[in-house]
């Protein structure tokens, strides 16, 4: 089951389950579209892979299959890419 992480690992922007600008890599690292297009240059700073749009879980299933509440924030990965 996809984890649906609650924030961008780069800028810590909130990415709720219905966010249309949430992007993930194959390891479910989660970033906002602005960071993917900007400082990350389209490559995950954790694994080097590419990104796809994160699917939106239907609202009616969120109570049965809730999103993660664990925030992952690694701004140093973005700083390394931007340099």
CNS distance restraints for C-alpha pairs under 8 A (distance, minus, plus):
assign (resid   2 and name CA) (resid  28 and name CA) 7.50 0.50 0.50
assign (resid   3 and name CA) (resid  28 and name CA) 7.24 0.50 0.50
assign (resid   3 and name CA) (resid  67 and name CA) 6.10 0.50 0.50
assign (resid   3 and name CA) (resid  68 and name CA) 5.79 0.50 0.50
assign (resid   4 and name CA) (resid  17 and name CA) 6.40 0.50 0.50
assign (resid   4 and name CA) (resid  67 and name CA) 5.00 0.50 0.50
assign (resid   4 and name CA) (resid  68 and name CA) 5.76 0.50 0.50
assign (resid   5 and name CA) (resid  15 and name CA) 7.53 0.50 0.50
assign (resid   5 and name CA) (resid  30 and name CA) 6.51 0.50 0.50
assign (resid   5 and name CA) (resid  67 and name CA) 6.55 0.50 0.50
assign (resid   5 and name CA) (resid  68 and name CA) 5.18 0.50 0.50
assign (resid   5 and name CA) (resid  69 and name CA) 6.92 0.50 0.50
assign (resid   5 and name CA) (resid  70 and name CA) 6.84 0.50 0.50
assign (resid   5 and name CA) (resid  71 and name CA) 6.81 0.50 0.50
assign (resid   5 and name CA) (resid  72 and name CA) 7.84 0.50 0.50
assign (resid   6 and name CA) (resid  14 and name CA) 5.97 0.50 0.50
assign (resid   6 and name CA) (resid  15 and name CA) 5.08 0.50 0.50
assign (resid   6 and name CA) (resid  16 and name CA) 5.65 0.50 0.50
assign (resid   6 and name CA) (resid  17 and name CA) 7.34 0.50 0.50
assign (resid   6 and name CA) (resid  67 and name CA) 7.36 0.50 0.50
assign (resid   6 and name CA) (resid  68 and name CA) 6.43 0.50 0.50
assign (resid   6 and name CA) (resid  69 and name CA) 6.24 0.50 0.50
assign (resid   6 and name CA) (resid  70 and name CA) 7.05 0.50 0.50
assign (resid   6 and name CA) (resid  71 and name CA) 6.08 0.50 0.50
assign (resid   7 and name CA) (resid  12 and name CA) 5.40 0.50 0.50
assign (resid   7 and name CA) (resid  13 and name CA) 5.36 0.50 0.50
assign (resid   7 and name CA) (resid  14 and name CA) 4.45 0.50 0.50
assign (resid   7 and name CA) (resid  15 and name CA) 4.74 0.50 0.50
assign (resid   7 and name CA) (resid  16 and name CA) 7.47 0.50 0.50
assign (resid   7 and name CA) (resid  30 and name CA) 7.00 0.50 0.50
assign (resid   7 and name CA) (resid  31 and name CA) 7.07 0.50 0.50
assign (resid   7 and name CA) (resid  32 and name CA) 7.90 0.50 0.50
assign (resid   7 and name CA) (resid  71 and name CA) 6.15 0.50 0.50
assign (resid   7 and name CA) (resid  72 and name CA) 7.08 0.50 0.50
assign (resid   7 and name CA) (resid  73 and name CA) 7.83 0.50 0.50
assign (resid   8 and name CA) (resid  12 and name CA) 4.69 0.50 0.50
assign (resid   8 and name CA) (resid  13 and name CA) 5.22 0.50 0.50
assign (resid   8 and name CA) (resid  14 and name CA) 6.62 0.50 0.50
assign (resid   8 and name CA) (resid  15 and name CA) 6.68 0.50 0.50
assign (resid   8 and name CA) (resid  22 and name CA) 7.79 0.50 0.50
assign (resid   8 and name CA) (resid  30 and name CA) 5.63 0.50 0.50
assign (resid   8 and name CA) (resid  31 and name CA) 4.09 0.50 0.50
assign (resid   8 and name CA) (resid  32 and name CA) 5.39 0.50 0.50
assign (resid   8 and name CA) (resid  72 and name CA) 7.61 0.50 0.50
assign (resid   8 and name CA) (resid  73 and name CA) 7.10 0.50 0.50
assign (resid   9 and name CA) (resid  29 and name CA) 7.53 0.50 0.50
assign (resid   9 and name CA) (resid  30 and name CA) 6.13 0.50 0.50
assign (resid   9 and name CA) (resid  31 and name CA) 5.61 0.50 0.50
assign (resid   9 and name CA) (resid  71 and name CA) 7.92 0.50 0.50
assign (resid   9 and name CA) (resid  72 and name CA) 5.46 0.50 0.50
assign (resid   9 and name CA) (resid  73 and name CA) 4.31 0.50 0.50
assign (resid   9 and name CA) (resid  74 and name CA) 5.39 0.50 0.50
assign (resid   9 and name CA) (resid  75 and name CA) 6.75 0.50 0.50
assign (resid  10 and name CA) (resid  31 and name CA) 6.52 0.50 0.50
assign (resid  10 and name CA) (resid  35 and name CA) 6.81 0.50 0.50
assign (resid  10 and name CA) (resid  73 and name CA) 6.26 0.50 0.50
assign (resid  10 and name CA) (resid  74 and name CA) 5.80 0.50 0.50
assign (resid  10 and name CA) (resid  75 and name CA) 4.73 0.50 0.50
assign (resid  10 and name CA) (resid  76 and name CA) 7.89 0.50 0.50
assign (resid  10 and name CA) (resid  77 and name CA) 7.13 0.50 0.50
assign (resid  10 and name CA) (resid  78 and name CA) 5.62 0.50 0.50
assign (resid  11 and name CA) (resid  35 and name CA) 7.43 0.50 0.50
assign (resid  11 and name CA) (resid  73 and name CA) 7.54 0.50 0.50
assign (resid  11 and name CA) (resid  75 and name CA) 6.53 0.50 0.50
assign (resid  12 and name CA) (resid  72 and name CA) 7.99 0.50 0.50
assign (resid  12 and name CA) (resid  73 and name CA) 6.01 0.50 0.50
assign (resid  13 and name CA) (resid  32 and name CA) 7.36 0.50 0.50
assign (resid  15 and name CA) (resid  19 and name CA) 5.54 0.50 0.50
assign (resid  15 and name CA) (resid  21 and name CA) 7.83 0.50 0.50
assign (resid  15 and name CA) (resid  22 and name CA) 6.26 0.50 0.50
assign (resid  15 and name CA) (resid  32 and name CA) 7.36 0.50 0.50
assign (resid  17 and name CA) (resid  56 and name CA) 6.21 0.50 0.50
assign (resid  17 and name CA) (resid  57 and name CA) 6.66 0.50 0.50
assign (resid  17 and name CA) (resid  67 and name CA) 6.73 0.50 0.50
assign (resid  18 and name CA) (resid  56 and name CA) 5.47 0.50 0.50
assign (resid  18 and name CA) (resid  57 and name CA) 7.19 0.50 0.50
assign (resid  19 and name CA) (resid  56 and name CA) 7.35 0.50 0.50
assign (resid  20 and name CA) (resid  53 and name CA) 7.56 0.50 0.50
assign (resid  20 and name CA) (resid  54 and name CA) 7.63 0.50 0.50
assign (resid  20 and name CA) (resid  56 and name CA) 7.59 0.50 0.50
assign (resid  21 and name CA) (resid  32 and name CA) 5.67 0.50 0.50
assign (resid  21 and name CA) (resid  33 and name CA) 5.17 0.50 0.50
assign (resid  21 and name CA) (resid  53 and name CA) 7.12 0.50 0.50
assign (resid  21 and name CA) (resid  54 and name CA) 7.93 0.50 0.50
assign (resid  22 and name CA) (resid  30 and name CA) 6.80 0.50 0.50
assign (resid  22 and name CA) (resid  31 and name CA) 5.96 0.50 0.50
assign (resid  22 and name CA) (resid  32 and name CA) 4.80 0.50 0.50
assign (resid  22 and name CA) (resid  33 and name CA) 6.08 0.50 0.50
assign (resid  22 and name CA) (resid  53 and name CA) 6.07 0.50 0.50
assign (resid  22 and name CA) (resid  54 and name CA) 5.48 0.50 0.50
assign (resid  23 and name CA) (resid  30 and name CA) 5.71 0.50 0.50
assign (resid  23 and name CA) (resid  31 and name CA) 5.28 0.50 0.50
assign (resid  23 and name CA) (resid  32 and name CA) 5.80 0.50 0.50
assign (resid  23 and name CA) (resid  33 and name CA) 6.08 0.50 0.50
assign (resid  23 and name CA) (resid  36 and name CA) 7.60 0.50 0.50
assign (resid  23 and name CA) (resid  51 and name CA) 5.96 0.50 0.50
assign (resid  23 and name CA) (resid  52 and name CA) 5.52 0.50 0.50
assign (resid  23 and name CA) (resid  53 and name CA) 4.51 0.50 0.50
assign (resid  23 and name CA) (resid  54 and name CA) 5.01 0.50 0.50
assign (resid  24 and name CA) (resid  28 and name CA) 5.14 0.50 0.50
assign (resid  24 and name CA) (resid  29 and name CA) 5.37 0.50 0.50
assign (resid  24 and name CA) (resid  30 and name CA) 4.67 0.50 0.50
assign (resid  24 and name CA) (resid  31 and name CA) 6.44 0.50 0.50
assign (resid  24 and name CA) (resid  51 and name CA) 5.25 0.50 0.50
assign (resid  24 and name CA) (resid  52 and name CA) 5.62 0.50 0.50
assign (resid  24 and name CA) (resid  53 and name CA) 6.33 0.50 0.50
assign (resid  24 and name CA) (resid  54 and name CA) 5.61 0.50 0.50
assign (resid  25 and name CA) (resid  29 and name CA) 5.52 0.50 0.50
assign (resid  25 and name CA) (resid  30 and name CA) 7.06 0.50 0.50
assign (resid  25 and name CA) (resid  44 and name CA) 6.73 0.50 0.50
assign (resid  25 and name CA) (resid  49 and name CA) 6.30 0.50 0.50
assign (resid  25 and name CA) (resid  50 and name CA) 5.80 0.50 0.50
assign (resid  25 and name CA) (resid  51 and name CA) 4.59 0.50 0.50
assign (resid  25 and name CA) (resid  52 and name CA) 6.47 0.50 0.50
assign (resid  26 and name CA) (resid  49 and name CA) 7.30 0.50 0.50
assign (resid  26 and name CA) (resid  50 and name CA) 7.83 0.50 0.50
assign (resid  26 and name CA) (resid  51 and name CA) 7.53 0.50 0.50
assign (resid  29 and name CA) (resid  44 and name CA) 7.58 0.50 0.50
assign (resid  29 and name CA) (resid  46 and name CA) 7.70 0.50 0.50
assign (resid  31 and name CA) (resid  35 and name CA) 6.54 0.50 0.50
assign (resid  31 and name CA) (resid  36 and name CA) 6.56 0.50 0.50
assign (resid  32 and name CA) (resid  36 and name CA) 6.39 0.50 0.50
assign (resid  33 and name CA) (resid  37 and name CA) 6.07 0.50 0.50
assign (resid  34 and name CA) (resid  38 and name CA) 5.83 0.50 0.50
assign (resid  35 and name CA) (resid  39 and name CA) 5.57 0.50 0.50
assign (resid  35 and name CA) (resid  40 and name CA) 5.91 0.50 0.50
assign (resid  35 and name CA) (resid  41 and name CA) 7.99 0.50 0.50
assign (resid  36 and name CA) (resid  40 and name CA) 4.94 0.50 0.50
assign (resid  36 and name CA) (resid  41 and name CA) 5.92 0.50 0.50
assign (resid  36 and name CA) (resid  42 and name CA) 5.03 0.50 0.50
assign (resid  36 and name CA) (resid  43 and name CA) 7.15 0.50 0.50
assign (resid  36 and name CA) (resid  44 and name CA) 7.93 0.50 0.50
assign (resid  36 and name CA) (resid  51 and name CA) 7.85 0.50 0.50
assign (resid  37 and name CA) (resid  41 and name CA) 5.42 0.50 0.50
assign (resid  37 and name CA) (resid  42 and name CA) 5.72 0.50 0.50
assign (resid  38 and name CA) (resid  42 and name CA) 7.86 0.50 0.50
assign (resid  39 and name CA) (resid  78 and name CA) 6.16 0.50 0.50
assign (resid  39 and name CA) (resid  79 and name CA) 7.61 0.50 0.50
assign (resid  39 and name CA) (resid  81 and name CA) 6.09 0.50 0.50
assign (resid  39 and name CA) (resid  82 and name CA) 4.77 0.50 0.50
assign (resid  40 and name CA) (resid  44 and name CA) 6.70 0.50 0.50
assign (resid  40 and name CA) (resid  45 and name CA) 6.89 0.50 0.50
assign (resid  40 and name CA) (resid  78 and name CA) 6.25 0.50 0.50
assign (resid  40 and name CA) (resid  81 and name CA) 5.70 0.50 0.50
assign (resid  40 and name CA) (resid  82 and name CA) 6.75 0.50 0.50
assign (resid  41 and name CA) (resid  81 and name CA) 7.71 0.50 0.50
assign (resid  42 and name CA) (resid  50 and name CA) 6.09 0.50 0.50
assign (resid  42 and name CA) (resid  51 and name CA) 6.74 0.50 0.50
assign (resid  43 and name CA) (resid  48 and name CA) 5.30 0.50 0.50
assign (resid  43 and name CA) (resid  49 and name CA) 5.47 0.50 0.50
assign (resid  43 and name CA) (resid  50 and name CA) 5.00 0.50 0.50
assign (resid  43 and name CA) (resid  51 and name CA) 7.03 0.50 0.50
assign (resid  44 and name CA) (resid  48 and name CA) 4.69 0.50 0.50
assign (resid  44 and name CA) (resid  49 and name CA) 5.28 0.50 0.50
assign (resid  44 and name CA) (resid  50 and name CA) 6.13 0.50 0.50
assign (resid  44 and name CA) (resid  51 and name CA) 7.26 0.50 0.50
assign (resid  45 and name CA) (resid  77 and name CA) 5.57 0.50 0.50
assign (resid  45 and name CA) (resid  78 and name CA) 6.86 0.50 0.50
assign (resid  45 and name CA) (resid  81 and name CA) 6.96 0.50 0.50
assign (resid  46 and name CA) (resid  77 and name CA) 7.31 0.50 0.50
assign (resid  57 and name CA) (resid  61 and name CA) 6.94 0.50 0.50
assign (resid  57 and name CA) (resid  62 and name CA) 6.98 0.50 0.50
assign (resid  58 and name CA) (resid  62 and name CA) 6.87 0.50 0.50
assign (resid  61 and name CA) (resid  65 and name CA) 5.84 0.50 0.50
assign (resid  61 and name CA) (resid  66 and name CA) 7.67 0.50 0.50
assign (resid  62 and name CA) (resid  66 and name CA) 4.66 0.50 0.50
assign (resid  62 and name CA) (resid  67 and name CA) 6.94 0.50 0.50
assign (resid  74 and name CA) (resid  78 and name CA) 7.44 0.50 0.50
assign (resid  75 and name CA) (resid  79 and name CA) 6.33 0.50 0.50
assign (resid  76 and name CA) (resid  80 and name CA) 6.19 0.50 0.50
assign (resid  77 and name CA) (resid  81 and name CA) 6.51 0.50 0.50
assign (resid  78 and name CA) (resid  82 and name CA) 6.12 0.50 0.50
assign (resid  79 and name CA) (resid  83 and name CA) 6.36 0.50 0.50
